[in-house]
Amino acid sequence: MKIYNTMSKSKEEFIPLEEGKVKMYVCGPTVYNFIHIGNARPMIVFDTVRRYFEYRGYDVNFVSNFTDVDDKIIRKANEEGVTADEISKRYIEECKKDMEGMNIKPATKNPLATEEIGGMIDMISTLIEKGYAYEKNGTVYYRTRKFEEYGKLSHKNLDDLQSGGRALLVTGEDEKEDSLDFVLWKPKKEGEPAWQSPWGEGRPGWHIECSEMSKKYLGEQIDIHAGGEDLIFPHHENEIAQSEAANGKAFAKYWMHNGFLNIDNRKMSKSLGNFFTVREISEKYDLQVLRFFMLSAHYRSPLNFSAGLMEAAGNGLERIVTAAANLKFLMGNAQVEKITEEEASLFAQTDRFKENFEKAMDDDFNTADAIAAIFDFVKFINTNASGNSSKEYLGKLHERLAELSNVLGIIVDKKDEMLDAEIEKMIEERQAARKNRDFARADQIRADLLAKGIVLEDTREGVKWKRV
Ligand SMILES: [Zn+2]
């Protein structure tokens, strides 16, 4: 299995720190609003990475934080006249709803920054003791030049950074020894949440959160640290400087970053009016379509979001879901129970789709090629499964299709979402269409119901239906 490591800028063979286990940390969102579709990309991508490791038999410890103390949260709280805690709690709940809609598995642990302040203070103290940090009037700074390997992840040169250093000077941070130094702890300002520390009341900087939470829940060394490519610098670079200086060990073995998401070929921004939350998207599309769309490109490539591409993703997803529903339908009506010899050899032919799927995923999680392998499998199903097939053979095809789709987080079997009354209503509508000789419409209704797992059977006593 090969993973592209941002640190070495090359694909490397994955060798876990501990046999059969993967320790993985993904930087989570700052919770001050509904998550936007740019936030959704790393969630979907790294959930898929996790699912593939699990498919390969690894035990994955997946930690992803919520940043619940931050300037943006405080600003929003002040706007609404409520506490920062109320804002972050509200949007963590909303974020979890969106994640469920996108079929993202709950993390092993979602630590909250505000619950880990003690550990962050300890880590900052260690950095001060080791000479990597210093305090000035209640602010603690990281002494960037002291960490000799600074810049190794983002491949930046300290002197180049220094020449642009004036821009890094922020008001209130003018007591830094060096413009490259960054904040580990900031003193309390009026109306802000604050915690006691050896340097007075205040709150931690953003970067130290992840260093501490990763250490606490996964240990000093982890296999994979991941996030969007906008986090490479300075966030991940600073995390490395903090963790490696404090722990005296290499931090993460593999650094994975997903590419940007553009909207209609432009950068997503509120000012351009092309900013979408996942919630807004869910009003127009099934979030499974969003997930399928996100996986249709390689995770490291930039991805362009447009209505046309979402439409195409919806059609592609429908082909897979329909094939699965057809298999279920045929299983429900199969006349033969046991798989025949001929079918067994047909089924053996489908090994190649599974192999191609795995080959694609082994190559740095090439989900686009993995989806192509599923489409080839769907084509095979559509030509090699029929009313004459045995139930066992159909069941094996269905199981394999569901298994591969599940690695991508795609649910092929729709849940029973329709109420009996709704089904009856659609059947009446179909009968009316047939009476009017509008067979296209009648067929469409039958197909729609089938996609929802409802099978119609025209009998002498009228139309019967069942859930499959
Ligand atoms: Zn982080």
Residues whose N, C-alpha, C, O or C-beta is under 5 A from the ligand:
A	BS01	ZN	C27 C210
